[in-house]
Amino acid sequence: MNVFMIGGTGLLGCEAAIQLIKKGHKVSSVALPPLPQGAPIPEEMELVFADINKKTDEEVEEMLKGKDCFIFAAGVDERAEFPAPVYDYYYKYNIAPLERIFPICKKVGVKRAVVLGSYFSYLAKQMPEKKFEEKCPYFRARLDQEKVCEEASDENFSAKVLELPYIFGTQPGRKPVWTILIEQIAGMDKLPFTMYPAGGTAMLTCRQVGEVICGAAEREVPGFEAFPIAMYNQTWKEFLAIVYEARGMGGRKIVSVPPWMMRMGMGKIVKDYKERGIDSGINPMVLPDIMDINLFIDRKYSEELGATEDDIKAAIFDSIKVSVASYEGKVELIDMKGE
């Protein structure tokens, strides 16, 4: 199979390329520079450093000719900060590229597409009564992204969305997203305990994400499909116990707090966003309700796409160790980008 990917040097795109090449597939990618020092980019992957959004349709068409599958391992998530209205930026980076590229895929005979999405889409569909998409632009954007994929699918073209949860693992030279978590909980280090929501999350390792991307690319089932992806489920207490162990603070007491209590502390964040002109993708006053949910996912969907067992604790350790080093200014790393 001949695969074209956007974002092949990112944490997940790189893992996908490794798995695809291991299976004997040919991979080419366009990605944003710079390349993280020491990143294990497969030598077999044909790589072009460029902004796909600045390429003409004709140039994109040339890139897609002769390809069997298109993988979109790019875009931005809810942690990226933008001015109001934030939905416009989610549309620009997560939706508009697909609206543009899908027709080109069909024109040149690409049969399949794999899009990296979010498990917040899964949550919104599982709990429609909560109307998260009406309260949080990021939820709405991810659902709209899936709608674009569904509308593009037909008897000759299939689009598969991977609804990805928390992902652990590191790429040499690149700053983990978990530095944000270290910043948050470090502020409570002087307290006798850490206060955190009572819910939990689904998760998996970056290698396992690479495996499910590969499985989705190889999947010959026609039409649109959205897969909720996970291999492990942990409560926040269970997760933070590992985080503190990685920080050398094993045994740290963690106290679960209800949404109303967490909401009391969100006023500072709302004020900060307002002062900096930031429009949040997830409403800070709704976030406590989201984090109070055990957002767990059955691993059967991931296993169906080829995910195999991995050491999630070791992956969390790696992510936290590098995040702490970054937070303390001990290493210089490239920020995670829209890849």
SVG drawing of the C-alpha trace seen along z (x, -y; Angstrom):
<svg xmlns="http://www.w3.org/2000/svg" viewBox="-31 -42 51 49">
<polyline fill="none" stroke="black" stroke-width="0.4" points="0.0,0.0 1.2,-3.5 0.4,-6.0 0.5,-9.8 0.5,-11.4 0.3,-15.0 2.3,-15.2 4.7,-12.3 7.3,-13.8 4.9,-14.4 4.7,-12.1 1.8,-10.1 2.5,-10.4 6.1,-9.1 4.8,-6.1 2.3,-5.4 5.0,-5.6 7.1,-3.2 4.3,-0.6 3.3,-1.1 6.8,-0.6 7.2,2.4 4.2,3.9 5.8,3.4 3.9,0.2 5.5,-2.8 5.0,-6.1 5.5,-9.7 4.7,-12.7 4.6,-16.5 5.3,-18.0 6.2,-21.3 9.8,-22.0 11.9,-21.8 12.7,-18.1 13.2,-17.3 16.8,-16.4 17.1,-12.6 13.6,-11.9 13.3,-8.3 12.0,-9.3 12.1,-6.2 14.7,-6.6 12.4,-4.9 9.8,-7.6 9.8,-10.1 9.6,-13.5 8.9,-17.0 9.0,-19.9 6.2,-22.3 2.9,-23.8 0.3,-21.8 -2.1,-24.7 0.2,-26.8 0.4,-24.3 -1.8,-24.7 -4.4,-22.2 -2.3,-21.1 0.7,-20.5 -1.4,-18.5 -2.8,-16.5 0.7,-15.5 1.5,-14.4 -1.6,-12.2 -1.3,-10.6 -0.6,-6.9 -1.5,-6.7 -3.9,-4.2 -4.5,-5.9 -4.4,-9.4 -3.6,-9.9 -4.4,-13.2 -2.1,-13.2 -2.2,-17.0 -4.4,-19.7 -4.7,-21.2 -6.4,-20.1 -8.1,-21.9 -4.9,-22.9 -3.9,-25.3 -4.8,-28.9 -6.5,-31.2 -8.5,-34.5 -12.2,-34.5 -13.9,-32.9 -11.8,-29.8 -14.0,-27.6 -12.7,-29.4 -9.2,-28.2 -10.4,-24.6 -12.1,-24.9 -9.0,-26.2 -6.6,-23.5 -8.9,-20.5 -11.7,-20.7 -10.9,-22.9 -7.9,-20.8 -10.2,-17.7 -12.8,-19.6 -10.1,-20.6 -8.1,-17.4 -10.9,-14.7 -12.2,-15.8 -8.6,-15.7 -8.2,-12.2 -11.3,-11.1 -10.1,-12.7 -6.8,-10.9 -8.2,-7.5 -7.2,-7.4 -9.5,-4.9 -9.1,-5.4 -8.5,-8.1 -7.6,-7.9 -8.2,-11.0 -6.9,-11.5 -9.8,-12.8 -10.7,-13.1 -12.5,-11.0 -14.5,-14.1 -16.5,-13.3 -17.2,-9.9 -18.3,-11.5 -20.6,-14.0 -22.3,-11.1 -22.5,-8.9 -24.1,-11.7 -26.1,-13.9 -28.2,-15.1 -25.2,-17.0 -25.0,-19.1 -21.3,-19.5 -21.0,-20.6 -23.2,-23.6 -21.1,-24.6 -17.6,-23.8 -16.4,-24.8 -13.8,-22.0 -16.5,-19.4 -18.5,-21.0 -15.4,-21.2 -14.5,-17.5 -18.1,-16.4 -18.1,-18.6 -14.8,-17.1 -16.4,-13.6 -19.4,-14.9 -17.1,-16.0 -15.5,-12.5 -18.9,-10.8 -20.2,-13.0 -17.1,-12.3 -17.4,-8.6 -19.1,-6.6 -18.8,-3.2 -15.4,-4.3 -13.9,-6.2 -13.9,-5.4 -12.9,-7.7 -12.0,-6.3 -11.8,-8.6 -9.8,-7.5 -11.3,-9.1 -8.1,-9.3 -7.9,-9.7 -4.9,-10.5 -1.7,-9.3 1.6,-8.6 5.1,-8.2 7.8,-10.6 9.7,-11.6 13.3,-12.7 13.6,-16.5 9.9,-17.3 8.1,-18.8 5.3,-16.5 1.9,-18.0 2.0,-16.8 4.2,-19.7 0.9,-21.5 -0.2,-18.9 3.1,-19.4 2.5,-23.1 -1.0,-22.6 -0.1,-20.1 3.2,-21.7 1.2,-24.6 -0.2,-22.2 3.1,-20.6 3.3,-22.7 -0.1,-21.5 -0.5,-18.2 -2.5,-16.7 -3.5,-17.2 -7.1,-18.1 -8.3,-16.6 -11.6,-15.6 -13.1,-12.2 -13.5,-10.9 -11.0,-9.2 -9.8,-8.7 -9.1,-6.2 -5.5,-6.1 -2.9,-4.2 0.7,-4.6 1.9,-6.3 3.2,-3.0 -0.3,-1.6 -1.7,-4.7 0.7,-3.9 -0.6,-0.4 -4.3,-1.5 -3.5,-4.1 -1.8,-1.3 -4.8,1.0 -7.3,-1.7 -5.2,-2.4 -5.3,1.3 -9.0,1.7 -11.0,2.5 -14.5,2.1 -16.3,-0.4 -17.9,-3.7 -17.4,-5.9 -16.4,-4.6 -15.5,-6.3 -13.6,-4.2 -13.3,-5.1 -9.7,-4.2 -8.2,-3.1 -6.3,-0.2 -6.4,-1.2 -8.7,-3.0 -7.7,-4.8 -9.3,-7.0 -7.6,-10.3 -6.4,-9.0 -4.8,-6.0 -3.2,-8.1 -1.9,-10.7 -0.4,-8.0 1.8,-7.0 2.6,-10.7 3.7,-11.4 5.8,-8.2 7.5,-9.4 8.2,-12.8 9.7,-11.0 6.7,-11.8 5.2,-8.3 2.4,-7.9 1.2,-11.5 -2.3,-11.8 -4.9,-12.7 -8.3,-14.0 -11.2,-13.8 -13.3,-17.0 -16.8,-17.4 -17.4,-19.6 -18.8,-22.5 -15.6,-22.7 -13.4,-22.6 -15.6,-25.3 -14.8,-27.6 -11.2,-27.7 -11.9,-28.2 -12.6,-31.9 -8.9,-32.7 -8.6,-30.9 -11.6,-32.7 -10.1,-36.0 -6.7,-35.1 -8.3,-34.1 -10.2,-37.3 -7.1,-39.5 -5.1,-37.7 -7.9,-37.6 -8.1,-33.8 -11.2,-31.9 -11.2,-28.5 -12.1,-25.4 -13.5,-23.8 -15.5,-26.1 -13.7,-26.3 -17.0,-26.2 -18.0,-23.0 -14.6,-21.3 -15.3,-20.2 -18.3,-18.2 -16.3,-16.6 -13.5,-15.6 -15.9,-14.1 -16.9,-11.5 -15.2,-8.1 -14.5,-8.6 -13.6,-4.9 -13.5,-3.0 -13.5,0.7 -10.2,1.8 -12.0,4.1 -12.1,1.4 -8.3,0.8 -7.6,4.5 -9.7,4.9 -7.4,2.4 -4.3,4.3 -3.2,2.6 -1.0,4.9 -0.1,4.8 2.3,2.2 3.6,0.9 1.4,-2.1 3.1,-2.8 6.5,-3.0 5.0,-5.3 3.5,-7.6 6.9,-7.6 8.7,-8.7 6.2,-11.4 6.3,-12.8 10.1,-12.7 10.6,-14.7 7.8,-17.0 9.3,-17.8 12.7,-18.4 11.0,-20.8 9.1,-22.5 12.3,-23.0 14.1,-24.4 16.7,-21.6 16.1,-20.7 15.3,-22.7 12.6,-21.0 10.4,-21.8 6.8,-22.5 4.2,-20.1 2.7,-21.5 -0.4,-20.9 1.0,-17.6"/>
</svg>
